[in-house]
Amino acid sequence: MSALFHYAFHVSSLAETRDFYTNVLGCTEGRSTDTWIDFDFYGHQLSLHLGEPSPTKNTGRVGEHLVPMPHFGLILALEEWQKVAKRLTVANVAFDLEPSVRFEGLPGEQWTLFFKDPSGNAIELKGFKDLAQVYAK
């Protein structure tokens, strides 16, 4: 990997955030203070700071679905996506968009799901059989 992605955003509770990102998503905690926590989010850095989370609305049209905007997420190999989807399901995380496949049989075929962290930050996870298809037209 030639670069790491860093994303910082607000959360309403560090205790709930720590529990969710470590125990549900499986992230490793990095540095922290009494106002923020860094996480290794599958090789990328998230810095979650106490504050007022940004509001989201289901306004992003993708096919027949309206997805939460703004959102961030990960693109994973399908096998890893399936493992994380199972972790979320076992933890009874409410999905904004249930795990499903979209663009089936077309370039860019992908499995996707949307959920929110305890502070309401929207997250999408995509899974690809072939990561070379991420930008396929």
N, C-alpha and C positions, 0 to 999 in steps of 0.2 A: 504494500500500500504506500503510495507516494505522499498522501496527505490524510490528516484526520479531520473529521468534521466536529465542530464545537457549537453547541446550542445552549443558550442560557434563557431561562424563563421562570416565571413566578409560580409558586405553590403556596397553598394556604396552611399547611401543617408539615413540619419536617418529620415528625414521628410517623404520620401516615405515609408520607413520601418514602421514607427510609424502608418501611415495611413492604410497601407495594413494589418498589423498584428492586429490592434485594430478594424478597421471598416469593413474589409472584412472577416478576420478569426475569429474575436470575442475574441481575446486574451486580457488579462488584463496586462497593463504595470506595471512593478515593478520599481526597482531603475534604474536611468539613469544618465549619465554625458553628456558632449558635444562630447564624442567619442564612447559611447555604450548605449544600452538599454536592460534591462532584460524584458522578457515576461513570463507570466504563459501560457504555451502552453498545455492546457488541463491537468493541474496538473504537468507538467514538465517544467524545466527552460531552456529557450533559452536566450543566451547572444549574441546580435548582435552588432558587432564592426565595426566601419568605417575601410575600407581597400579594397583590391582588392579581390572580390569574386572568389572562385575556379571555374575553367571552368568545364562544364559538357558536356558529349557526350552521345548519345543514343547507348550505347554499351552493356547494360545488357539484355541478352536474357531471356524472360519469355514467354514460349509458342511461339506464332507467333509474339510477339511484341519485339521491342528493346526499352528499357526504359532508362531514363537518369541516368547516373552514374557520380559521386556519387549522392545519394539522401538520404533524411531522411523522416520520416513521423510518422503517428499515426495509430494505430489499434483501431477502434471504434465499439461499438455496432451498428448494421445496422441502427437503427432508428436515432441515432446521426449522422452517416455517411451521411444519406439522407438529414438531415438538413444542414450540412456543404456543401454538393454537391450543394444543392439549393442556398445557400448563394453565392458560387463561380459562379454559373451560372447567377444569378441575377446581380452580379457585373461585368459580362462580362469578367471573367478571361479566358484567352486562355488555353485550356487543351493540354498537350502533349499527353495524353491518355484520351479520353473521358470517363465519368463515365460508367462502364460496369461490368458485372459479369464474373469471370473466375473460372475455375475448377468446373463448374456447375454440381451438382449431385455427385461430388467426395469429398473425405475427403479434408478439407481445402477450401471448396467453399467460395468465397469472392467477394465482390464488390470492385472495385479499381478505382482510378483516379490519374493522375499526372498533375502537373502544376508547374510553377516557380514563385517565388516572384519577386518584381520589380528589384532586383539585379541579377536575373538569378539563384538563388538557387533552385534546384529541390526538390519538396516535393511530397510524395505519401500519400494518405489516403486510408486505407482499412476498409471495413465494414464487419462484421460477424454477421449472425443470432445467432450463438452460439460461444461465445469467447473461449469455451473449444476446438474448432476446429482449433485454430490458429496453433498448432503444430501437427495436425493430419497427419498421413501418409497414 
